[in-house]
Amino acid sequence: MKADIGNSVLELIDGDITKMDTDAIVNAANSMLIMGGGVAGAIRQKGGPTIQEECSKIGGTFVGGAVITTGGKLKAKYVIHAVGPRMGEGNEDEKLKNATLNSLKLADKHKLKSISFPAISAGIFGFPIERCAQIMLGTTIEYLNGFDKLTTKGQTGLDRVVFCLFGRESYAVFEKQLLNTGFPLSRE
């Protein structure tokens, strides 16, 4: 499913984020940037040790923050490591919004044209998938519509933002949320 938002395309895909050919993929990271299991483990396994080595040199980032490394052996040139909240730690919605927004800003800072997100925090961090979809899509739509006036032209340089969701159930939740936005959609 696709929607034209501003000068960009927002797209939903049911698939494996490690196979995405966007300029960057987003890793649902922990604050220490240790790539253990889940999405991070799959990225580490398929991308090779270089990604973890760069994360170790960076050392970590705050919840809601994002950092960038090489993509190693992945199709994506870069991995943006976004630290989402663990359910129950407090102020989770704002932290997830910041993780999404900081990833988008980092992509623009590095002049990337495309980025793929997973459902950050909706796995082992226990964040409800419905809230995740609402916050991540809402933040992305605001950003693509030029909400962030700090970018050079008042709008993003991103041509394509993909939400690469693992499994039909997660895809369906994001699809329902995107349908509720009122933007014209296509199923290409």
C-alpha positions in Angstrom: 0.0 0.0 0.0 1.3 3.5 -0.9 0.4 7.1 -0.2 1.7 10.3 -1.7 2.6 12.6 1.1 4.2 16.0 0.3 6.9 15.2 -2.3 7.4 11.7 -0.9 5.9 8.2 -1.0 5.0 6.4 2.2 4.7 2.7 1.7 3.7 -0.4 3.7 5.3 -3.7 3.0 5.0 -7.1 4.7 8.5 -8.5 4.5 12.1 -8.8 5.8 13.7 -5.5 6.6 17.2 -7.0 6.0 16.3 -7.5 2.4 15.2 -3.9 1.7 17.1 -1.9 -0.9 16.4 1.5 0.5 19.4 3.8 1.3 18.9 3.0 5.0 17.1 0.5 7.2 16.2 1.3 10.8 17.2 -1.1 13.5 15.0 -1.2 16.6 18.0 -0.8 18.9 18.6 -0.8 22.6 20.4 2.2 24.3 23.7 0.4 24.4 23.5 -0.5 20.7 24.2 -4.2 21.4 22.7 -6.1 18.5 21.3 -9.2 20.2 18.0 -10.7 19.1 15.0 -9.7 17.1 15.4 -7.2 14.3 18.9 -6.2 15.6 20.1 -9.8 15.6 18.9 -10.4 12.0 20.6 -7.2 10.9 23.8 -8.2 12.6 23.7 -11.7 11.2 23.0 -10.7 7.6 25.0 -7.4 7.6 28.2 -8.8 9.2 30.3 -7.8 12.1 31.2 -4.3 10.8 27.8 -2.9 11.9 28.2 -4.0 15.5 31.8 -2.8 15.5 30.7 0.7 14.5 27.9 0.5 17.2 30.5 -0.4 19.8 32.7 2.6 18.8 29.6 4.9 19.2 28.9 3.3 22.5 25.2 4.1 22.8 22.5 6.7 22.7 19.5 7.8 24.6 15.9 6.4 24.4 14.3 8.3 21.6 17.7 8.9 19.9 19.2 7.6 16.7 22.7 7.0 15.3 23.9 5.8 11.9 26.4 3.1 10.8 27.3 1.4 7.6 25.0 -1.3 6.3 27.8 -3.8 6.0 26.8 -6.6 3.6 23.1 -5.5 3.5 21.5 -4.1 0.4 21.0 -0.9 2.4 24.1 1.3 2.6 23.3 2.4 6.1 21.6 1.3 9.3 20.0 3.9 11.5 19.8 2.6 15.0 16.7 4.1 16.7 16.2 3.4 20.4 12.5 3.0 21.2 11.0 2.8 24.7 10.3 -0.3 26.8 6.7 -0.4 27.9 6.4 0.7 31.5 9.4 3.0 31.6 7.3 6.2 31.3 6.7 8.8 28.6 6.7 6.0 26.0 4.7 7.8 23.3 7.0 10.8 23.3 10.1 8.6 23.2 8.7 6.6 20.2 7.9 9.8 18.4 11.4 11.0 19.0 13.0 7.8 17.8 11.0 8.1 14.6 11.6 11.8 14.1 15.4 11.5 14.9 15.7 8.7 12.4 14.1 10.8 9.7 16.2 13.8 10.5 19.4 11.7 10.4 18.4 10.3 7.0 18.0 13.9 5.8 21.2 15.0 7.4 23.0 12.3 5.4 21.1 13.2 2.2 19.5 9.8 1.9 16.5 9.4 -0.5 14.9 6.3 1.1 14.5 4.7 4.5 12.8 1.5 5.8 11.4 1.3 9.4 10.3 -1.7 11.4 7.5 -1.4 14.1 9.9 0.1 16.7 9.3 -1.2 20.3 6.4 -3.4 19.3 8.3 -6.6 19.8 10.2 -7.6 22.9 9.9 -4.0 24.3 6.1 -4.7 24.7 4.8 -1.5 23.1 1.2 -2.0 21.8 1.3 -2.3 18.0 -1.8 -0.1 17.5 -0.2 2.8 19.4 3.1 2.1 17.6 1.4 2.4 14.2 -0.5 5.6 15.2 2.6 7.3 16.5 5.1 6.2 13.9 2.8 6.9 10.9 1.6 10.2 12.4 5.1 11.4 13.1 6.3 10.4 9.6 3.3 12.1 7.9 3.9 15.3 9.8 7.6 15.2 8.8 6.9 14.5 5.1 4.4 17.3 5.1 7.2 19.8 6.0 6.5 19.9 9.8 10.3 20.0 10.5 11.3 23.5 9.4 15.0 22.8 10.2 15.6 21.0 6.9 17.1 23.1 4.2 14.0 23.8 2.2 11.5 23.4 4.9 10.8 19.9 3.6 12.5 16.5 3.5 14.8 15.2 0.8 13.4 11.7 1.3 11.6 10.4 -1.7 10.4 7.2 -0.1 9.7 6.0 3.5 8.8 2.4 3.9 7.3 0.6 6.9 8.6 -2.9 6.4 6.4 -5.0 8.8 7.0 -8.6 9.7 3.9 -10.6 9.4 0.3 -10.1 8.2 -1.0 -9.0 11.6 1.4 -6.1 12.0 0.9 -5.1 8.4 -2.9 -5.1 8.9 -2.6 -2.8 12.0 -0.4 -0.3 10.0 -2.7 -0.5 7.0 -5.8 0.3 9.1 -4.0 3.3 10.6 -2.9 4.5 7.2 -6.4 4.1 5.8 -7.6 6.4 8.7 -5.4 9.2 7.6 -7.6 10.1 4.7 -4.7 10.3 2.2 -5.4 8.8 -1.2 -3.9 5.3 -1.3 -2.9 2.8 -4.0 -2.2 -0.9 -3.7 0.6 -1.1 -6.3 
